Amino acid sequence: EKERRDALLRKKEADLVRTRLEEERRLLRQQSERAMESMRAEMEQKQSALEQAYKARLESSRKAWERERERREDAERRRAQEEATTLRNAHENEMKELQKRLEAAGQANAVQ
């Protein structure tokens, strides 16, 4: 009888230990899953932040390149306008000089 009670008691203790171990494993598994999910969410946030930073730098570089292109185009346009003005002024001066010569030649012919 005592041996049977001892065996039954040992079985109950073993069952309790097994139940506690299973519960601890279940809790550890849940903690591990929560930790993995937390790390996954943190990594996704970091990835998103990196992507946003990359997009911002890319946009900044694009805008800087666009400003530089516009600056070069404006400089080229100003240079072309200055050149056109210089050529127009030179042409006008030549025409005035030719007009003066024609008038002088006309007056010289009239005197003869």
Phi and psi restraints in degrees (range 20) as a CNS / XPLOR table:
assign (resid 1 and name C) (resid 2 and name N)
       (resid 2 and name CA) (resid 2 and name C) 1.0 -63.0 20.0 2
assign (resid 2 and name N) (resid 2 and name CA)
       (resid 2 and name C) (resid 3 and name N) 1.0 -41.3 20.0 2
assign (resid 2 and name C) (resid 3 and name N)
       (resid 3 and name CA) (resid 3 and name C) 1.0 -63.5 20.0 2
assign (resid 3 and name N) (resid 3 and name CA)
       (resid 3 and name C) (resid 4 and name N) 1.0 -38.8 20.0 2
assign (resid 3 and name C) (resid 4 and name N)
       (resid 4 and name CA) (resid 4 and name C) 1.0 -66.1 20.0 2
assign (resid 4 and name N) (resid 4 and name CA)
       (resid 4 and name C) (resid 5 and name N) 1.0 -42.2 20.0 2
assign (resid 4 and name C) (resid 5 and name N)
       (resid 5 and name CA) (resid 5 and name C) 1.0 -65.7 20.0 2
assign (resid 5 and name N) (resid 5 and name CA)
       (resid 5 and name C) (resid 6 and name N) 1.0 -41.2 20.0 2
assign (resid 5 and name C) (resid 6 and name N)
       (resid 6 and name CA) (resid 6 and name C) 1.0 -62.6 20.0 2
assign (resid 6 and name N) (resid 6 and name CA)
       (resid 6 and name C) (resid 7 and name N) 1.0 -43.6 20.0 2
assign (resid 6 and name C) (resid 7 and name N)
       (resid 7 and name CA) (resid 7 and name C) 1.0 -63.6 20.0 2
assign (resid 7 and name N) (resid 7 and name CA)
       (resid 7 and name C) (resid 8 and name N) 1.0 -42.3 20.0 2
assign (resid 7 and name C) (resid 8 and name N)
       (resid 8 and name CA) (resid 8 and name C) 1.0 -65.3 20.0 2
assign (resid 8 and name N) (resid 8 and name CA)
       (resid 8 and name C) (resid 9 and name N) 1.0 -40.9 20.0 2
assign (resid 8 and name C) (resid 9 and name N)
       (resid 9 and name CA) (resid 9 and name C) 1.0 -63.8 20.0 2
assign (resid 9 and name N) (resid 9 and name CA)
       (resid 9 and name C) (resid 10 and name N) 1.0 -44.4 20.0 2
assign (resid 9 and name C) (resid 10 and name N)
       (resid 10 and name CA) (resid 10 and name C) 1.0 -62.4 20.0 2
assign (resid 10 and name N) (resid 10 and name CA)
       (resid 10 and name C) (resid 11 and name N) 1.0 -39.3 20.0 2
assign (resid 10 and name C) (resid 11 and name N)
       (resid 11 and name CA) (resid 11 and name C) 1.0 -63.8 20.0 2
assign (resid 11 and name N) (resid 11 and name CA)
       (resid 11 and name C) (resid 12 and name N) 1.0 -43.7 20.0 2
assign (resid 11 and name C) (resid 12 and name N)
       (resid 12 and name CA) (resid 12 and name C) 1.0 -64.0 20.0 2
assign (resid 12 and name N) (resid 12 and name CA)
       (resid 12 and name C) (resid 13 and name N) 1.0 -41.3 20.0 2
assign (resid 12 and name C) (resid 13 and name N)
       (resid 13 and name CA) (resid 13 and name C) 1.0 -63.4 20.0 2
assign (resid 13 and name N) (resid 13 and name CA)
       (resid 13 and name C) (resid 14 and name N) 1.0 -42.6 20.0 2
assign (resid 13 and name C) (resid 14 and name N)
       (resid 14 and name CA) (resid 14 and name C) 1.0 -63.7 20.0 2
assign (resid 14 and name N) (resid 14 and name CA)
       (resid 14 and name C) (resid 15 and name N) 1.0 -40.9 20.0 2
assign (resid 14 and name C) (resid 15 and name N)
       (resid 15 and name CA) (resid 15 and name C) 1.0 -63.2 20.0 2
assign (resid 15 and name N) (resid 15 and name CA)
       (resid 15 and name C) (resid 16 and name N) 1.0 -41.4 20.0 2
assign (resid 15 and name C) (resid 16 and name N)
       (resid 16 and name CA) (resid 16 and name C) 1.0 -63.0 20.0 2
assign (resid 16 and name N) (resid 16 and name CA)
       (resid 16 and name C) (resid 17 and name N) 1.0 -45.6 20.0 2
assign (resid 16 and name C) (resid 17 and name N)
       (resid 17 and name CA) (resid 17 and name C) 1.0 -61.6 20.0 2
assign (resid 17 and name N) (resid 17 and name CA)
       (resid 17 and name C) (resid 18 and name N) 1.0 -44.8 20.0 2
assign (resid 17 and name C) (resid 18 and name N)
       (resid 18 and name CA) (resid 18 and name C) 1.0 -62.0 20.0 2
assign (resid 18 and name N) (resid 18 and name CA)
       (resid 18 and name C) (resid 19 and name N) 1.0 -43.8 20.0 2
assign (resid 18 and name C) (resid 19 and name N)
       (resid 19 and name CA) (resid 19 and name C) 1.0 -62.7 20.0 2
assign (resid 19 and name N) (resid 19 and name CA)
       (resid 19 and name C) (resid 20 and name N) 1.0 -44.1 20.0 2
assign (resid 19 and name C) (resid 20 and name N)
       (resid 20 and name CA) (resid 20 and name C) 1.0 -62.4 20.0 2
assign (resid 20 and name N) (resid 20 and name CA)
       (resid 20 and name C) (resid 21 and name N) 1.0 -43.5 20.0 2
assign (resid 20 and name C) (resid 21 and name N)
       (resid 21 and name CA) (resid 21 and name C) 1.0 -62.7 20.0 2
assign (resid 21 and name N) (resid 21 and name CA)
       (resid 21 and name C) (resid 22 and name N) 1.0 -42.4 20.0 2
assign (resid 21 and name C) (resid 22 and name N)
       (resid 22 and name CA) (resid 22 and name C) 1.0 -63.0 20.0 2
assign (resid 22 and name N) (resid 22 and name CA)
       (resid 22 and name C) (resid 23 and name N) 1.0 -40.6 20.0 2
assign (resid 22 and name C) (resid 23 and name N)
       (resid 23 and name CA) (resid 23 and name C) 1.0 -65.4 20.0 2
assign (resid 23 and name N) (resid 23 and name CA)
       (resid 23 and name C) (resid 24 and name N) 1.0 -42.7 20.0 2
assign (resid 23 and name C) (resid 24 and name N)
       (resid 24 and name CA) (resid 24 and name C) 1.0 -62.7 20.0 2
assign (resid 24 and name N) (resid 24 and name CA)
       (resid 24 and name C) (resid 25 and name N) 1.0 -42.6 20.0 2
assign (resid 24 and name C) (resid 25 and name N)
       (resid 25 and name CA) (resid 25 and name C) 1.0 -61.2 20.0 2
assign (resid 25 and name N) (resid 25 and name CA)
       (resid 25 and name C) (resid 26 and name N) 1.0 -43.8 20.0 2
assign (resid 25 and name C) (resid 26 and name N)
       (resid 26 and name CA) (resid 26 and name C) 1.0 -61.9 20.0 2
assign (resid 26 and name N) (resid 26 and name CA)
       (resid 26 and name C) (resid 27 and name N) 1.0 -44.7 20.0 2
assign (resid 26 and name C) (resid 27 and name N)
       (resid 27 and name CA) (resid 27 and name C) 1.0 -64.1 20.0 2
assign (resid 27 and name N) (resid 27 and name CA)
       (resid 27 and name C) (resid 28 and name N) 1.0 -43.0 20.0 2
assign (resid 27 and name C) (resid 28 and name N)
       (resid 28 and name CA) (resid 28 and name C) 1.0 -62.9 20.0 2
assign (resid 28 and name N) (resid 28 and name CA)
       (resid 28 and name C) (resid 29 and name N) 1.0 -40.8 20.0 2
assign (resid 28 and name C) (resid 29 and name N)
       (resid 29 and name CA) (resid 29 and name C) 1.0 -62.8 20.0 2
assign (resid 29 and name N) (resid 29 and name CA)
       (resid 29 and name C) (resid 30 and name N) 1.0 -42.6 20.0 2
assign (resid 29 and name C) (resid 30 and name N)
       (resid 30 and name CA) (resid 30 and name C) 1.0 -64.3 20.0 2
assign (resid 30 and name N) (resid 30 and name CA)
       (resid 30 and name C) (resid 31 and name N) 1.0 -43.4 20.0 2
assign (resid 30 and name C) (resid 31 and name N)
       (resid 31 and name CA) (resid 31 and name C) 1.0 -61.3 20.0 2
assign (resid 31 and name N) (resid 31 and name CA)
       (resid 31 and name C) (resid 32 and name N) 1.0 -42.9 20.0 2
assign (resid 31 and name C) (resid 32 and name N)
       (resid 32 and name CA) (resid 32 and name C) 1.0 -62.8 20.0 2
assign (resid 32 and name N) (resid 32 and name CA)
       (resid 32 and name C) (resid 33 and name N) 1.0 -44.2 20.0 2
assign (resid 32 and name C) (resid 33 and name N)
       (resid 33 and name CA) (resid 33 and name C) 1.0 -63.7 20.0 2
assign (resid 33 and name N) (resid 33 and name CA)
       (resid 33 and name C) (resid 34 and name N) 1.0 -41.7 20.0 2
assign (resid 33 and name C) (resid 34 and name N)
       (resid 34 and name CA) (resid 34 and name C) 1.0 -64.5 20.0 2
assign (resid 34 and name N) (resid 34 and name CA)
       (resid 34 and name C) (resid 35 and name N) 1.0 -42.2 20.0 2
assign (resid 34 and name C) (resid 35 and name N)
       (resid 35 and name CA) (resid 35 and name C) 1.0 -63.2 20.0 2
assign (resid 35 and name N) (resid 35 and name CA)
       (resid 35 and name C) (resid 36 and name N) 1.0 -42.7 20.0 2
assign (resid 35 and name C) (resid 36 and name N)
       (resid 36 and name CA) (resid 36 and name C) 1.0 -64.5 20.0 2
assign (resid 36 and name N) (resid 36 and name CA)
       (resid 36 and name C) (resid 37 and name N) 1.0 -42.6 20.0 2
assign (resid 36 and name C) (resid 37 and name N)
       (resid 37 and name CA) (resid 37 and name C) 1.0 -64.2 20.0 2
assign (resid 37 and name N) (resid 37 and name CA)
       (resid 37 and name C) (resid 38 and name N) 1.0 -40.3 20.0 2
assign (resid 37 and name C) (resid 38 and name N)
       (resid 38 and name CA) (resid 38 and name C) 1.0 -63.4 20.0 2
assign (resid 38 and name N) (resid 38 and name CA)
       (resid 38 and name C) (resid 39 and name N) 1.0 -45.0 20.0 2
assign (resid 38 and name C) (resid 39 and name N)
       (resid 39 and name CA) (resid 39 and name C) 1.0 -64.6 20.0 2
assign (resid 39 and name N) (resid 39 and name CA)
       (resid 39 and name C) (resid 40 and name N) 1.0 -40.0 20.0 2
assign (resid 39 and name C) (resid 40 and name N)
       (resid 40 and name CA) (resid 40 and name C) 1.0 -62.6 20.0 2
assign (resid 40 and name N) (resid 40 and name CA)
       (resid 40 and name C) (resid 41 and name N) 1.0 -44.6 20.0 2
assign (resid 40 and name C) (resid 41 and name N)
       (resid 41 and name CA) (resid 41 and name C) 1.0 -63.7 20.0 2
assign (resid 41 and name N) (resid 41 and name CA)
       (resid 41 and name C) (resid 42 and name N) 1.0 -41.0 20.0 2
assign (resid 41 and name C) (resid 42 and name N)
       (resid 42 and name CA) (resid 42 and name C) 1.0 -63.5 20.0 2
assign (resid 42 and name N) (resid 42 and name CA)
       (resid 42 and name C) (resid 43 and name N) 1.0 -42.6 20.0 2
assign (resid 42 and name C) (resid 43 and name N)
       (resid 43 and name CA) (resid 43 and name C) 1.0 -64.7 20.0 2
assign (resid 43 and name N) (resid 43 and name CA)
       (resid 43 and name C) (resid 44 and name N) 1.0 -39.8 20.0 2
assign (resid 43 and name C) (resid 44 and name N)
       (resid 44 and name CA) (resid 44 and name C) 1.0 -63.9 20.0 2
assign (resid 44 and name N) (resid 44 and name CA)
       (resid 44 and name C) (resid 45 and name N) 1.0 -40.5 20.0 2
assign (resid 44 and name C) (resid 45 and name N)
       (resid 45 and name CA) (resid 45 and name C) 1.0 -63.8 20.0 2
assign (resid 45 and name N) (resid 45 and name CA)
       (resid 45 and name C) (resid 46 and name N) 1.0 -43.6 20.0 2
assign (resid 45 and name C) (resid 46 and name N)
       (resid 46 and name CA) (resid 46 and name C) 1.0 -64.0 20.0 2
assign (resid 46 and name N) (resid 46 and name CA)
       (resid 46 and name C) (resid 47 and name N) 1.0 -42.4 20.0 2
assign (resid 46 and name C) (resid 47 and name N)
       (resid 47 and name CA) (resid 47 and name C) 1.0 -61.4 20.0 2
assign (resid 47 and name N) (resid 47 and name CA)
       (resid 47 and name C) (resid 48 and name N) 1.0 -44.0 20.0 2
assign (resid 47 and name C) (resid 48 and name N)
       (resid 48 and name CA) (resid 48 and name C) 1.0 -63.1 20.0 2
assign (resid 48 and name N) (resid 48 and name CA)
       (resid 48 and name C) (resid 49 and name N) 1.0 -43.2 20.0 2
assign (resid 48 and name C) (resid 49 and name N)
       (resid 49 and name CA) (resid 49 and name C) 1.0 -62.7 20.0 2
assign (resid 49 and name N) (resid 49 and name CA)
       (resid 49 and name C) (resid 50 and name N) 1.0 -41.1 20.0 2
assign (resid 49 and name C) (resid 50 and name N)
       (resid 50 and name CA) (resid 50 and name C) 1.0 -64.2 20.0 2
assign (resid 50 and name N) (resid 50 and name CA)
       (resid 50 and name C) (resid 51 and name N) 1.0 -41.9 20.0 2
assign (resid 50 and name C) (resid 51 and name N)
       (resid 51 and name CA) (resid 51 and name C) 1.0 -63.6 20.0 2
assign (resid 51 and name N) (resid 51 and name CA)
       (resid 51 and name C) (resid 52 and name N) 1.0 -42.2 20.0 2
assign (resid 51 and name C) (resid 52 and name N)
       (resid 52 and name CA) (resid 52 and name C) 1.0 -63.5 20.0 2
assign (resid 52 and name N) (resid 52 and name CA)
       (resid 52 and name C) (resid 53 and name N) 1.0 -43.0 20.0 2
assign (resid 52 and name C) (resid 53 and name N)
       (resid 53 and name CA) (resid 53 and name C) 1.0 -63.3 20.0 2
assign (resid 53 and name N) (resid 53 and name CA)
       (resid 53 and name C) (resid 54 and name N) 1.0 -41.8 20.0 2
assign (resid 53 and name C) (resid 54 and name N)
       (resid 54 and name CA) (resid 54 and name C) 1.0 -62.4 20.0 2
assign (resid 54 and name N) (resid 54 and name CA)
       (resid 54 and name C) (resid 55 and name N) 1.0 -45.9 20.0 2
assign (resid 54 and name C) (resid 55 and name N)
       (resid 55 and name CA) (resid 55 and name C) 1.0 -62.2 20.0 2
assign (resid 55 and name N) (resid 55 and name CA)
       (resid 55 and name C) (resid 56 and name N) 1.0 -40.0 20.0 2
assign (resid 55 and name C) (resid 56 and name N)
       (resid 56 and name CA) (resid 56 and name C) 1.0 -64.5 20.0 2
assign (resid 56 and name N) (resid 56 and name CA)
       (resid 56 and name C) (resid 57 and name N) 1.0 -43.9 20.0 2
assign (resid 56 and name C) (resid 57 and name N)
       (resid 57 and name CA) (resid 57 and name C) 1.0 -64.9 20.0 2
assign (resid 57 and name N) (resid 57 and name CA)
       (resid 57 and name C) (resid 58 and name N) 1.0 -40.6 20.0 2
assign (resid 57 and name C) (resid 58 and name N)
       (resid 58 and name CA) (resid 58 and name C) 1.0 -62.0 20.0 2
assign (resid 58 and name N) (resid 58 and name CA)
       (resid 58 and name C) (resid 59 and name N) 1.0 -45.5 20.0 2
assign (resid 58 and name C) (resid 59 and name N)
       (resid 59 and name CA) (resid 59 and name C) 1.0 -64.5 20.0 2
assign (resid 59 and name N) (resid 59 and name CA)
       (resid 59 and name C) (resid 60 and name N) 1.0 -40.8 20.0 2
assign (resid 59 and name C) (resid 60 and name N)
       (resid 60 and name CA) (resid 60 and name C) 1.0 -62.0 20.0 2
assign (resid 60 and name N) (resid 60 and name CA)
       (resid 60 and name C) (resid 61 and name N) 1.0 -44.5 20.0 2
assign (resid 60 and name C) (resid 61 and name N)
       (resid 61 and name CA) (resid 61 and name C) 1.0 -63.9 20.0 2
assign (resid 61 and name N) (resid 61 and name CA)
       (resid 61 and name C) (resid 62 and name N) 1.0 -40.9 20.0 2
assign (resid 61 and name C) (resid 62 and name N)
       (resid 62 and name CA) (resid 62 and name C) 1.0 -62.7 20.0 2
assign (resid 62 and name N) (resid 62 and name CA)
       (resid 62 and name C) (resid 63 and name N) 1.0 -44.1 20.0 2
assign (resid 62 and name C) (resid 63 and name N)
       (resid 63 and name CA) (resid 63 and name C) 1.0 -65.2 20.0 2
assign (resid 63 and name N) (resid 63 and name CA)
       (resid 63 and name C) (resid 64 and name N) 1.0 -40.6 20.0 2
assign (resid 63 and name C) (resid 64 and name N)
       (resid 64 and name CA) (resid 64 and name C) 1.0 -63.1 20.0 2
assign (resid 64 and name N) (resid 64 and name CA)
       (resid 64 and name C) (resid 65 and name N) 1.0 -42.8 20.0 2
assign (resid 64 and name C) (resid 65 and name N)
       (resid 65 and name CA) (resid 65 and name C) 1.0 -63.2 20.0 2
assign (resid 65 and name N) (resid 65 and name CA)
       (resid 65 and name C) (resid 66 and name N) 1.0 -41.8 20.0 2
assign (resid 65 and name C) (resid 66 and name N)
       (resid 66 and name CA) (resid 66 and name C) 1.0 -63.6 20.0 2
assign (resid 66 and name N) (resid 66 and name CA)
       (resid 66 and name C) (resid 67 and name N) 1.0 -43.1 20.0 2
assign (resid 66 and name C) (resid 67 and name N)
       (resid 67 and name CA) (resid 67 and name C) 1.0 -62.5 20.0 2
assign (resid 67 and name N) (resid 67 and name CA)
       (resid 67 and name C) (resid 68 and name N) 1.0 -42.7 20.0 2
assign (resid 67 and name C) (resid 68 and name N)
       (resid 68 and name CA) (resid 68 and name C) 1.0 -64.0 20.0 2
assign (resid 68 and name N) (resid 68 and name CA)
       (resid 68 and name C) (resid 69 and name N) 1.0 -41.2 20.0 2
assign (resid 68 and name C) (resid 69 and name N)
       (resid 69 and name CA) (resid 69 and name C) 1.0 -62.5 20.0 2
assign (resid 69 and name N) (resid 69 and name CA)
       (resid 69 and name C) (resid 70 and name N) 1.0 -45.4 20.0 2
assign (resid 69 and name C) (resid 70 and name N)
       (resid 70 and name CA) (resid 70 and name C) 1.0 -62.4 20.0 2
assign (resid 70 and name N) (resid 70 and name CA)
       (resid 70 and name C) (resid 71 and name N) 1.0 -40.4 20.0 2
assign (resid 70 and name C) (resid 71 and name N)
       (resid 71 and name CA) (resid 71 and name C) 1.0 -61.6 20.0 2
assign (resid 71 and name N) (resid 71 and name CA)
       (resid 71 and name C) (resid 72 and name N) 1.0 -44.9 20.0 2
assign (resid 71 and name C) (resid 72 and name N)
       (resid 72 and name CA) (resid 72 and name C) 1.0 -63.5 20.0 2
assign (resid 72 and name N) (resid 72 and name CA)
       (resid 72 and name C) (resid 73 and name N) 1.0 -42.7 20.0 2
assign (resid 72 and name C) (resid 73 and name N)
       (resid 73 and name CA) (resid 73 and name C) 1.0 -63.7 20.0 2
assign (resid 73 and name N) (resid 73 and name CA)
       (resid 73 and name C) (resid 74 and name N) 1.0 -41.5 20.0 2
assign (resid 73 and name C) (resid 74 and name N)
       (resid 74 and name CA) (resid 74 and name C) 1.0 -62.7 20.0 2
assign (resid 74 and name N) (resid 74 and name CA)
       (resid 74 and name C) (resid 75 and name N) 1.0 -43.3 20.0 2
assign (resid 74 and name C) (resid 75 and name N)
       (resid 75 and name CA) (resid 75 and name C) 1.0 -62.6 20.0 2
assign (resid 75 and name N) (resid 75 and name CA)
       (resid 75 and name C) (resid 76 and name N) 1.0 -43.0 20.0 2
assign (resid 75 and name C) (resid 76 and name N)
       (resid 76 and name CA) (resid 76 and name C) 1.0 -64.9 20.0 2
assign (resid 76 and name N) (resid 76 and name CA)
       (resid 76 and name C) (resid 77 and name N) 1.0 -41.0 20.0 2
assign (resid 76 and name C) (resid 77 and name N)
       (resid 77 and name CA) (resid 77 and name C) 1.0 -63.6 20.0 2
assign (resid 77 and name N) (resid 77 and name CA)
       (resid 77 and name C) (resid 78 and name N) 1.0 -43.8 20.0 2
assign (resid 77 and name C) (resid 78 and name N)
       (resid 78 and name CA) (resid 78 and name C) 1.0 -62.6 20.0 2
assign (resid 78 and name N) (resid 78 and name CA)
       (resid 78 and name C) (resid 79 and name N) 1.0 -43.6 20.0 2
assign (resid 78 and name C) (resid 79 and name N)
       (resid 79 and name CA) (resid 79 and name C) 1.0 -61.3 20.0 2
assign (resid 79 and name N) (resid 79 and name CA)
       (resid 79 and name C) (resid 80 and name N) 1.0 -43.6 20.0 2
assign (resid 79 and name C) (resid 80 and name N)
       (resid 80 and name CA) (resid 80 and name C) 1.0 -65.3 20.0 2
assign (resid 80 and name N) (resid 80 and name CA)
       (resid 80 and name C) (resid 81 and name N) 1.0 -39.2 20.0 2
assign (resid 80 and name C) (resid 81 and name N)
       (resid 81 and name CA) (resid 81 and name C) 1.0 -65.7 20.0 2
assign (resid 81 and name N) (resid 81 and name CA)
       (resid 81 and name C) (resid 82 and name N) 1.0 -41.7 20.0 2
assign (resid 81 and name C) (resid 82 and name N)
       (resid 82 and name CA) (resid 82 and name C) 1.0 -62.8 20.0 2
assign (resid 82 and name N) (resid 82 and name CA)
       (resid 82 and name C) (resid 83 and name N) 1.0 -41.7 20.0 2
assign (resid 82 and name C) (resid 83 and name N)
       (resid 83 and name CA) (resid 83 and name C) 1.0 -64.5 20.0 2
assign (resid 83 and name N) (resid 83 and name CA)
       (resid 83 and name C) (resid 84 and name N) 1.0 -42.3 20.0 2
assign (resid 83 and name C) (resid 84 and name N)
       (resid 84 and name CA) (resid 84 and name C) 1.0 -63.9 20.0 2
assign (resid 84 and name N) (resid 84 and name CA)
       (resid 84 and name C) (resid 85 and name N) 1.0 -41.1 20.0 2
assign (resid 84 and name C) (resid 85 and name N)
       (resid 85 and name CA) (resid 85 and name C) 1.0 -63.5 20.0 2
assign (resid 85 and name N) (resid 85 and name CA)
       (resid 85 and name C) (resid 86 and name N) 1.0 -43.2 20.0 2
assign (resid 85 and name C) (resid 86 and name N)
       (resid 86 and name CA) (resid 86 and name C) 1.0 -61.8 20.0 2
assign (resid 86 and name N) (resid 86 and name CA)
       (resid 86 and name C) (resid 87 and name N) 1.0 -44.7 20.0 2
assign (resid 86 and name C) (resid 87 and name N)
       (resid 87 and name CA) (resid 87 and name C) 1.0 -65.5 20.0 2
assign (resid 87 and name N) (resid 87 and name CA)
       (resid 87 and name C) (resid 88 and name N) 1.0 -41.2 20.0 2
assign (resid 87 and name C) (resid 88 and name N)
       (resid 88 and name CA) (resid 88 and name C) 1.0 -63.6 20.0 2
assign (resid 88 and name N) (resid 88 and name CA)
       (resid 88 and name C) (resid 89 and name N) 1.0 -43.4 20.0 2
assign (resid 88 and name C) (resid 89 and name N)
       (resid 89 and name CA) (resid 89 and name C) 1.0 -63.2 20.0 2
assign (resid 89 and name N) (resid 89 and name CA)
       (resid 89 and name C) (resid 90 and name N) 1.0 -43.0 20.0 2
assign (resid 89 and name C) (resid 90 and name N)
       (resid 90 and name CA) (resid 90 and name C) 1.0 -61.8 20.0 2
assign (resid 90 and name N) (resid 90 and name CA)
       (resid 90 and name C) (resid 91 and name N) 1.0 -42.0 20.0 2
assign (resid 90 and name C) (resid 91 and name N)
       (resid 91 and name CA) (resid 91 and name C) 1.0 -64.4 20.0 2
assign (resid 91 and name N) (resid 91 and name CA)
       (resid 91 and name C) (resid 92 and name N) 1.0 -43.9 20.0 2
assign (resid 91 and name C) (resid 92 and name N)
       (resid 92 and name CA) (resid 92 and name C) 1.0 -61.8 20.0 2
assign (resid 92 and name N) (resid 92 and name CA)
       (resid 92 and name C) (resid 93 and name N) 1.0 -41.4 20.0 2
assign (resid 92 and name C) (resid 93 and name N)
       (resid 93 and name CA) (resid 93 and name C) 1.0 -63.3 20.0 2
assign (resid 93 and name N) (resid 93 and name CA)
       (resid 93 and name C) (resid 94 and name N) 1.0 -41.5 20.0 2
assign (resid 93 and name C) (resid 94 and name N)
       (resid 94 and name CA) (resid 94 and name C) 1.0 -63.5 20.0 2
assign (resid 94 and name N) (resid 94 and name CA)
       (resid 94 and name C) (resid 95 and name N) 1.0 -41.2 20.0 2
assign (resid 94 and name C) (resid 95 and name N)
       (resid 95 and name CA) (resid 95 and name C) 1.0 -65.5 20.0 2
assign (resid 95 and name N) (resid 95 and name CA)
       (resid 95 and name C) (resid 96 and name N) 1.0 -40.1 20.0 2
assign (resid 95 and name C) (resid 96 and name N)
       (resid 96 and name CA) (resid 96 and name C) 1.0 -63.0 20.0 2
assign (resid 96 and name N) (resid 96 and name CA)
       (resid 96 and name C) (resid 97 and name N) 1.0 -42.4 20.0 2
assign (resid 96 and name C) (resid 97 and name N)
       (resid 97 and name CA) (resid 97 and name C) 1.0 -63.4 20.0 2
assign (resid 97 and name N) (resid 97 and name CA)
       (resid 97 and name C) (resid 98 and name N) 1.0 -43.3 20.0 2
assign (resid 97 and name C) (resid 98 and name N)
       (resid 98 and name CA) (resid 98 and name C) 1.0 -62.9 20.0 2
assign (resid 98 and name N) (resid 98 and name CA)
       (resid 98 and name C) (resid 99 and name N) 1.0 -40.5 20.0 2
assign (resid 98 and name C) (resid 99 and name N)
       (resid 99 and name CA) (resid 99 and name C) 1.0 -61.3 20.0 2
assign (resid 99 and name N) (resid 99 and name CA)
       (resid 99 and name C) (resid 100 and name N) 1.0 -42.7 20.0 2
assign (resid 99 and name C) (resid 100 and name N)
       (resid 100 and name CA) (resid 100 and name C) 1.0 -62.1 20.0 2
assign (resid 100 and name N) (resid 100 and name CA)
       (resid 100 and name C) (resid 101 and name N) 1.0 -43.0 20.0 2
assign (resid 100 and name C) (resid 101 and name N)
       (resid 101 and name CA) (resid 101 and name C) 1.0 -64.2 20.0 2
assign (resid 101 and name N) (resid 101 and name CA)
       (resid 101 and name C) (resid 102 and name N) 1.0 -43.3 20.0 2
assign (resid 101 and name C) (resid 102 and name N)
       (resid 102 and name CA) (resid 102 and name C) 1.0 -62.0 20.0 2
assign (resid 102 and name N) (resid 102 and name CA)
       (resid 102 and name C) (resid 103 and name N) 1.0 -42.9 20.0 2
assign (resid 102 and name C) (resid 103 and name N)
       (resid 103 and name CA) (resid 103 and name C) 1.0 -63.7 20.0 2
assign (resid 103 and name N) (resid 103 and name CA)
       (resid 103 and name C) (resid 104 and name N) 1.0 -42.7 20.0 2
assign (resid 103 and name C) (resid 104 and name N)
       (resid 104 and name CA) (resid 104 and name C) 1.0 -63.5 20.0 2
assign (resid 104 and name N) (resid 104 and name CA)
       (resid 104 and name C) (resid 105 and name N) 1.0 -41.4 20.0 2
assign (resid 104 and name C) (resid 105 and name N)
       (resid 105 and name CA) (resid 105 and name C) 1.0 -66.7 20.0 2
assign (resid 105 and name N) (resid 105 and name CA)
       (resid 105 and name C) (resid 106 and name N) 1.0 -38.1 20.0 2
assign (resid 105 and name C) (resid 106 and name N)
       (resid 106 and name CA) (resid 106 and name C) 1.0 -64.3 20.0 2
assign (resid 106 and name N) (resid 106 and name CA)
       (resid 106 and name C) (resid 107 and name N) 1.0 -41.9 20.0 2
assign (resid 106 and name C) (resid 107 and name N)
       (resid 107 and name CA) (resid 107 and name C) 1.0 -68.1 20.0 2
assign (resid 107 and name N) (resid 107 and name CA)
       (resid 107 and name C) (resid 108 and name N) 1.0 -36.9 20.0 2
assign (resid 107 and name C) (resid 108 and name N)
       (resid 108 and name CA) (resid 108 and name C) 1.0 -66.8 20.0 2
assign (resid 108 and name N) (resid 108 and name CA)
       (resid 108 and name C) (resid 109 and name N) 1.0 -39.0 20.0 2
assign (resid 108 and name C) (resid 109 and name N)
       (resid 109 and name CA) (resid 109 and name C) 1.0 -66.5 20.0 2
assign (resid 109 and name N) (resid 109 and name CA)
       (resid 109 and name C) (resid 110 and name N) 1.0 -37.4 20.0 2
assign (resid 109 and name C) (resid 110 and name N)
       (resid 110 and name CA) (resid 110 and name C) 1.0 -66.9 20.0 2
assign (resid 110 and name N) (resid 110 and name CA)
       (resid 110 and name C) (resid 111 and name N) 1.0 -35.2 20.0 2
assign (resid 110 and name C) (resid 111 and name N)
       (resid 111 and name CA) (resid 111 and name C) 1.0 -68.7 20.0 2
assign (resid 111 and name N) (resid 111 and name CA)
       (resid 111 and name C) (resid 112 and name N) 1.0 -37.3 20.0 2
